[in-house]
């Protein structure tokens, strides 16, 4: 009887194995995780790529010091827009970076997005592929601006090539401009096909709600940025055709549509939930951060009404009897000072703070964070015309750029600005006349000469306040305008670095190619203070 029970059990077990034991591998597959049988959809990847570009541009390797590129972070202290007077709550002002991050982790997602879109749509030319070319240009330019020569043509191949060769910085720029041209051309073909062809549609777009027309304008605005960034190499590298490309874009708006207002900005929008504005209602932080002197000095020099919006009057100067309408009451802090001195002076009321009423009232924030924007585009066009790259009115675009930046702060025409103190208490109001501001001799455009160029560059620095990541730093590195402050508080050398060190993984695991690149550019020394090809 016992034998019969075992026999029946064995038969049942055998039947169960025939029905299920052969499928153990399938049981190991998590249906909620993407893989070869269930790849991540293109729209999901588009959303991820877009967020990573806002969140930092590159991915940190743990030792690179890569930081959040949005408003009110460490980068804005390195741009000298803000100055910490407290090491715990405010952070550090020192330029203490070493190894850079890279953008290869984001590039992998771009490649996957392109592959998946082609499989799903059955067409090589599709909207995701066109945006992929823009992202490639953005990511490689982001990386090369930090170090110089980088792997590009052999990058992103994974296990197929673990030691990619380095391309020169010039090659990276040439290829990036080519990708941007191709993206513009492909979008121009796809846009009229919306609603007819699935290849002409995207979803998952966090910037423009899937509007390819807006994306085409961003592609061209970014190309303008790239061309202007090459100003120091525009004359001795005729094959790049920097001046010619700039002139063609400006003379052919049908082929190269450009942004026409702030509504075209590539901007990240905050909400009260997960993606909160970095400041929000936290008044105990407000007195830990002052406005930087390079930025504040320009605002007060030009009697710029933006100062009433972004900053508080220095408390000690108000106590001394000055009014909120007096530009001399707004004082910037020197980031090159050591922190104890900054803290003591700030506590004594010597410097202006961030406007509580504008920046601390809620978690949505007063404005979206702009990555590529219309004010910069206008000022880039003005710079190119000033340099003689194209025909046109630099004065017109100079004025458009300033006016567009003012609008981002709610300053238009004739308006009244309310000024508050460090806790948000109203101190008074100031009547502002934009036309009068623009007509001042120090603000009115001085012509296509060195003085006019300096004006454009100064206004670009002002317009970059709390947006556009590293662009303020890169423009200053390229032009020397405005003069940033250096000293004992900067770092042990008292100097601002000119670049980053290569990522540790490049030097450790692609050592031969990295060593060749460092030798050819920097005489064998991976030096923070050496100039790359772009700015020599």
Secondary structure, DSSP 4 states (H G I P E B T S, - for coil): -HHHHHHHHHHHHHHHHHHHGGGHHHHT--TTS--SSSPPPHHHHHHHHHHHHHHTSSB--SSS-----STTSHHHHHTTSEEES-TTTT---S----B--BSHHHHHHHHHHHHHHHHHHS-SS-HHHHHHHHHHHHHHHHHHHHHSSEE-TTTT-GGG-SSPPEEPHHHHHHHHHHHHHHHHHHHHHHHTTTTT-GGG-----TTTTT-HHHHHHHHHHHHHHHHHHTGGGSSS-GGG-HHHHHHHHHH-TTTS----SGGG-EEEPP-SSSS--SS-S-HHHHTTEEEBHHHHHHHHHTT-THHHHHBPPPHHHHHTT--TT-GGG---B-TTS-HHHHHHHHHTT-S-BB-HHHHSS-SS-SS-EEEE-HHHHHHHHHHHHHTTSS-S-HHHHHHHHHHHHHHTTT--SEEEEEEE-TTS-EEEEEEEEHHHHHHSTTTS---SSHHHHHHHHHHHHHHTTT-STTHHHHHHHHH--S----STTT-TTSS--SS-BPPHHHHHHSHHHHHHHHHHHHTT---TTPPPGGG-
